[in-house]
Amino acid sequence: MPYVKAGDLNVYYIESGEGVPIVLIHGNWANSSWWEPVLERLPDGWRGLAYDMRGRGKTEGPDTDYTMPQLASDLRAFCDALDLDKAHLVGHSLGSAVAMQFALESPERVLSLRVLAPAWVDGMPHAYNSPEGQRAIKEDKALFGMALKALAPTVPDDAYWQRLVEEGHEQRLDAALRNLPALMDWRPGDRLRETGVPALVICGENDPLTGGANAERAAEALGVSLIVLPGVGHSPNIEAPDRFVELLLEHISQTVSTEHEK
């Protein structure tokens, strides 16, 4: 799979298909592999691209403060390197914050926005600020695997899942530790409505991390609908990929129809 030079990074990414670009942004302790089920299900006419964020996966480059503006800048550099003037954005968990920040800064480049298992738009609660916990799962891969499985309980414990655990655990500790204050400081709140970008929020019914009231708040801040997937945890992109891709393409289709009517 290819690399592309983007700013101070050598970005690793995977892709499928040709056509209108859909850029997929993974979450914390994850990488582009989390989007493989989605890429496999995209029909003809779509170009799906999933990249490894700074400090994660196979992307090469220095550490930074890992703030949402910095990670959004990395996304912009990635899109620029591939000559993507506009794209549909899909962000999962941490990746949703990156996508929303990008839409705040460059709404003219976002065809539509899908927020999956949304990050906290009013700042991550202090209760989740646990550097000790981040160090513990970095030191113990078995513990990391258990913690990750609790977030995606319906995913089969197969070779694909074991690969996600293996690749995710390789994330730099600095990226995990700096992610904590970065998410606490990120508070776009109701400013998200100002982007004017067509958006949709999706979460799992059994998401123990960012579901429930938090997902409702994200939808409110964006001024859009919330879709809750029954029986699913924090990661619908790997727990219910068929349903997720159906919702993704349905919303994009509605977005295009609305634009044509204007």
Residue, then its C-alpha position, 0 to 999 in steps of 0.5 A: m500500500p502507498y505512502v505520500k509525503a504530506g507536510d512533515l509526515n510520510v503518511y501511510y494509507i489504504e484505498s479502494g475504488e475510483g470516483v468521488p473521494i471519501v476520506l476515513i479517519h480512525g480513532n485513538w489506539a487504532n489505524s487505517s485497518w479499522w476501515e477495511p470492512v467499509l472499503e470492501r463494501l463501497p460500490d463502484g463510483w467511490r474512492g475510499l481512502a483511509y490513512d494512519m494518523r500521526g503517531r499511529g500505524k505506519t505513518e512516519g514523522p515527529d511527535t507534536d502536541y497532538t491537538m485537534p487543530q494539528l491533526a486537522s492540519d495533517l488531514r489537510a496536508f494529506c488531502d493536498a498531497l493527493d490533490l483532493d480539493k473536496a471530499h466526504l469525511v467520515g471520522h470515528s471517535l478521535g477521528s470524528a474530532v479531527a473531521m469536525q475541526f477540519a470542517l470548522e476550518s475548511p468547510e468549503r472542502v467538505l462535501s459532507l460529514r459523518v460523525l461516528a461514535p462522536a468525540w466530546v464537543d464540549g471537552m472530554p470529561h476529566a474522569y477520562n483523563s488517566p495517563e496511568g491507564q494509558r501507560a498500563i495498556k501500553e505496557d500490557k498488550a493483553l490488557f490493551g486487547m481486553a480494553l479494546k474488546a470492551l469498546a467493540p464487544t460484537v466483533p468476532d475474535d478472529a484473525y482480523w480482530q487480533r491484527l487490529v489489537e496488534e497494530g493498535h498497540e503499536q501506537r506511540l505512548d506520546a500520542a496517547l498521553r498528549n491526546l488526553p489534554a488535547l481532547m479536554d481542551w477541544r471545545p467547539g460546541d455550538r460553533l459546529r453549526e456554523t460550518g453549514v456542512p451536511a452532517l450526520v451523527i451515528c453511534g452504537e446503542n451500547d457505546p460505553l464511551t461516547g454514546g448516549a447523552n454525549a452523542e445526542r449533544a454532538a448531534e445538537a451542536l451540529g444541528v443534525s440527526l442522530i442515528v443509534l444502531p441497536g446492539v452495537g458498541h463504540s465501533p459500528n464501522i467494524e461491528a456493523p459495517d453493512r448497516f454503516v455503509e448503507l447509512l453512509l451512502e444513503h446520507i451522501s445520496q440525500t446530500v447530493s439530491t439536496e444540493h441539486e435542488k438548490 
